[in-house]
Amino acid sequence: MQYTAYRLGEYKIIKDEHGDLWWETHIGLGSSKSGKCFINGDILFIKPSDSMGPGFLKGEFLDHLDKLPKWEKTKYYCASYKIRESKSGSRKPLFEGLDSRLQDEAILKDGSTQRETAETEDKLVKADTTDHISHKLGRYEIIEKNMGQLFWKSHSGLGTLKAGRCHIKGSILFLEPGKTELSSPQKREFIQQLICLPDWRRTKYFCTNYAIYYSKTGAICRRLGDEKDLNGTGTKNAVANHKTHGGGINIKPIIVNKGDTKEKLKALFSFCKTWVMLILKSLFGCFQIVYKVSRAIIDKWTRFRD
């Protein structure tokens, strides 16, 4: 069987004559492990190892890799991920078990069509909306802004919610790690509002846990939405107003007005008021218990003396 081999960090990527992709890397003393890969969008996904066997010593393996051409067929690669179906919202990640090959083929076929649909819908969102459109994706609310940006939010209890950015790559919606914010609606109210939203249909899959790297340098990709890469010397190309991964997230409309500040202050006041009332009720309950216990002790002591 004919195949072509490439170098990707400390991985050897192998493509056979049928287009199937495999990976191999060095472990331990003269041992190796290998598994399958698949491409979706411009990301190479490295599946968990499914076999182990004898191999080169580490130095020999790295020398062998240096003779191979670099992997340049995708901008990114991902070796740690949990991909789920958007429609079912299943908590069980895809690409695990006996059906993984069929699932790989399905996601590959949907990739180009899904990107074209996403680009078309992005244009429609920019042209036809003045604020935002919300969708339901499991326990997440997905928000499309009028400039095409995507955000998510989900209630995390105790008067708070988590919010962050989203990005579409291929047929997968990636949810970046979010940060906690104060929330005026309670969890029950948030869920009731979420149920009334239309389902998210722009991508067949979504991913909430992942680690993505640049294929060119092996550096970690902090945000998929930034068209930023690392050059061969390891220096970053500057991007205006860039912030660190998960930082500076704001699900409010992009055009900030005085109403936003008032709403934030109102939510903060409501949150503080709720906690103050809970504390006062707890203290009052403690005083009542102490009073009743003290009175019972005094009554018993009085009877004892009589």
C-alpha positions in Angstrom: 0.0 0.0 0.0 1.3 3.4 -0.9 1.4 6.2 1.6 2.8 9.6 2.3 4.3 10.7 5.6 4.5 14.2 7.2 6.0 15.8 10.3 3.8 17.5 12.8 5.6 18.3 16.0 6.6 14.9 17.5 3.8 13.2 15.4 4.3 11.3 12.2 1.2 11.8 10.1 0.5 9.1 7.5 -1.9 9.4 4.6 -2.6 6.3 2.6 -3.8 5.9 -1.0 -7.4 6.0 0.0 -7.1 9.3 1.9 -7.3 7.8 5.4 -5.1 9.5 8.0 -3.1 7.9 10.8 -0.6 9.2 13.4 2.4 7.7 15.2 4.6 8.9 18.0 7.4 7.7 20.2 6.8 6.6 23.8 9.0 5.0 26.4 12.1 3.0 25.5 11.9 1.9 21.9 8.1 1.8 21.8 5.5 3.7 19.8 1.8 4.3 19.8 -0.5 5.1 16.9 -4.1 6.0 16.0 -6.4 7.6 13.5 -6.8 11.2 12.4 -9.5 13.1 10.6 -9.8 16.6 9.2 -12.8 19.0 9.7 -12.5 22.5 8.4 -8.9 23.6 8.8 -8.2 21.4 11.9 -6.6 18.0 12.0 -8.1 16.0 14.9 -5.9 13.4 16.4 -7.9 10.5 17.9 -6.9 8.6 21.0 -4.3 5.8 20.5 -5.7 2.4 19.4 -2.5 0.4 19.2 1.0 0.2 20.7 4.1 -1.6 19.5 7.9 -1.6 19.1 9.5 1.5 17.6 12.7 3.6 17.3 14.6 5.1 20.2 13.5 8.6 20.7 16.6 10.2 19.1 16.3 7.9 16.1 12.5 8.7 15.8 13.2 12.4 15.9 15.9 12.1 13.2 13.4 10.2 11.1 10.8 12.9 11.5 13.3 15.6 10.5 13.6 14.0 7.1 9.9 14.2 6.4 8.0 17.2 4.9 6.1 19.4 7.3 2.3 18.9 7.6 0.7 22.0 6.0 -2.7 20.7 5.0 -4.4 22.2 8.0 -3.7 25.4 9.9 -4.4 23.8 13.3 -4.3 20.4 15.0 -6.2 19.2 18.0 -5.2 16.2 20.2 -7.6 16.7 23.1 -11.3 17.3 22.5 -14.9 16.3 23.2 -17.2 16.7 20.2 -21.0 16.4 20.7 -24.0 16.5 18.4 -25.9 19.8 18.4 -29.3 18.2 17.6 -29.4 15.6 20.3 -27.3 17.5 22.9 -25.9 14.2 24.0 -23.4 14.3 26.7 -21.6 11.3 25.3 -18.8 12.6 23.0 -18.8 11.4 19.4 -15.9 9.6 17.7 -15.8 7.0 20.4 -16.5 3.3 19.9 -17.2 1.1 16.9 -19.1 3.7 14.9 -16.3 6.3 14.9 -15.3 5.6 11.2 -18.8 6.3 10.0 -19.0 9.4 12.1 -15.7 10.6 10.7 -17.0 10.2 7.1 -20.3 12.0 8.0 -18.5 15.0 9.5 -16.1 15.2 6.6 -18.9 15.3 4.0 -20.7 18.0 5.9 -17.6 20.2 6.3 -17.6 22.3 3.1 -21.4 22.6 2.9 -21.6 23.7 6.5 -19.0 26.4 6.0 -20.8 27.8 3.0 -24.1 27.8 5.0 -22.4 29.5 7.9 -20.9 32.2 5.6 -24.3 32.9 4.0 -26.0 33.1 7.3 -23.3 35.4 8.7 -24.1 37.9 5.8 -27.8 37.6 6.6 -27.2 38.3 10.3 -25.1 41.4 9.5 -27.7 42.8 7.0 -31.0 42.0 8.7 -30.4 42.4 12.5 -29.7 45.5 14.6 -29.1 43.8 17.9 -28.7 40.0 18.3 -30.5 36.6 17.7 -30.4 33.9 20.4 -30.6 30.1 19.9 -30.7 27.1 22.2 -28.0 24.5 22.3 -28.5 22.2 25.3 -27.9 24.2 28.4 -26.3 27.0 26.4 -27.8 30.2 24.9 -25.9 31.0 21.6 -26.0 34.6 20.7 -25.4 36.0 17.2 -24.5 39.7 17.1 -25.2 42.0 14.3 -21.5 42.0 13.2 -21.4 38.3 13.0 -19.8 37.6 16.3 -21.0 34.5 18.3 -21.2 34.3 22.1 -22.6 31.8 24.6 -23.9 32.0 28.1 -25.2 29.5 30.6 -26.5 29.8 34.2 -24.1 28.5 36.8 -26.3 29.0 39.9 -26.1 31.3 43.0 -27.1 34.4 40.9 -24.3 34.0 38.4 -23.9 32.9 34.8 -20.9 32.1 32.6 -20.4 33.7 29.3 -17.8 33.5 26.5 -17.2 33.6 22.8 -17.9 30.9 20.1 -16.3 30.3 16.7 -17.4 28.0 13.8 -14.7 25.9 12.2 -15.9 23.4 9.6 -19.1 21.9 10.9 -18.2 22.4 14.6 -19.1 25.2 16.9 -16.3 25.7 19.4 -17.2 27.3 22.8 -14.3 29.1 24.4 -13.8 29.0 28.2 -16.0 31.6 29.7 -15.9 33.8 32.8 -18.5 34.3 35.6 -20.8 37.3 35.6 -23.6 38.5 37.8 -27.1 37.4 36.7 -30.4 39.1 37.4 -32.6 36.2 36.3 -32.6 33.1 38.5 -31.7 29.7 37.2 -35.4 28.6 36.7 -36.2 31.8 34.8 -33.1 31.4 32.6 -34.1 27.8 31.8 -37.7 28.9 31.0 -36.4 31.6 28.6 -34.0 29.1 27.1 -36.7 26.6 26.3 -38.6 29.3 24.3 -35.6 29.9 22.0 -35.2 28.2 18.5 -32.7 25.4 18.3 -29.2 26.0 17.1 -28.9 24.5 13.5 -25.9 26.2 11.9 -23.5 23.5 12.9 -24.1 19.7 13.3 -21.6 19.5 16.1 -20.3 21.5 19.0 -17.2 21.3 21.2 -16.7 22.7 24.8 -13.5 21.1 25.9 -10.5 21.2 23.6 -6.8 22.2 23.1 -5.9 23.5 19.6 -2.4 24.2 18.3 -0.9 25.9 15.2 0.4 23.2 12.8 3.2 25.5 11.7 4.8 26.2 15.1 3.1 23.9 17.6 2.1 27.0 19.7 -1.3 26.9 21.4 -4.1 28.8 19.8 -5.7 31.0 22.4 -8.7 32.2 20.3 -9.9 30.6 17.0 -11.6 33.9 16.0 -8.4 35.8 15.7 -6.7 35.5 12.3 -3.4 35.5 14.1 -0.6 32.9 13.7 3.0 32.6 14.9 5.8 32.9 12.4 8.8 30.7 12.2 10.8 32.7 14.7 8.1 32.3 17.3 7.1 36.0 17.5 3.5 37.0 17.3 2.0 39.1 14.6 0.3 42.0 16.4 -3.5 42.3 16.3 -5.2 45.4 17.5 -7.3 45.1 20.7 -6.4 41.5 21.1 -7.0 40.1 24.6 -6.0 36.9 26.3 -8.0 33.7 26.0 -11.4 34.0 27.7 -10.7 37.6 28.7 -12.7 40.8 28.0 -15.8 38.8 27.2 -19.0 40.8 27.1 -22.4 39.5 25.9 -24.0 42.9 25.9 -24.5 44.7 22.5 -21.4 46.1 21.0 -22.7 49.7 21.0 -22.5 50.6 24.7 -25.0 53.1 26.1 -26.1 54.4 29.5 -28.8 51.8 29.7 -26.2 49.0 29.9 -24.6 50.6 33.0 -28.0 51.1 34.7 -28.8 47.4 34.1 -25.5 46.3 35.5 -26.0 48.5 38.6 -29.6 47.2 39.0 -28.4 43.6 38.8 -25.7 44.3 41.3 -28.1 46.0 43.7 -30.6 43.1 43.4 -27.8 40.5 44.0 -26.6 42.4 47.1 -30.1 42.9 48.4 -30.9 39.2 48.1 -27.7 38.2 50.1 -28.4 40.8 52.8 -31.9 39.5 53.3 -30.7 35.9 53.5 -28.1 36.9 56.1 -30.6 38.9 58.2 -33.1 36.0 58.1 -30.3 33.6 59.2 -29.3 35.9 62.1 -32.9 36.3 63.2 -33.4 32.5 63.1 -30.3 32.1 65.3 -31.5 34.7 67.8 -34.9 32.9 68.0 -33.2 29.6 68.7 -30.9 31.1 71.4 -33.9 32.8 73.0 -36.0 29.6 73.1 -33.1 27.5 74.5 -32.3 30.1 77.1 -35.9 30.4 78.2 -36.2 26.6 78.5 -33.1 26.4 80.6 -34.3 29.2 82.9 -37.8 27.5 83.3 -36.1 24.2 84.2 -33.8 25.9 86.7 -36.8 27.7 88.3 -38.7 24.5 88.7 -35.7 22.7 90.1 -35.3 25.4 92.8 -39.0 25.3 93.7 
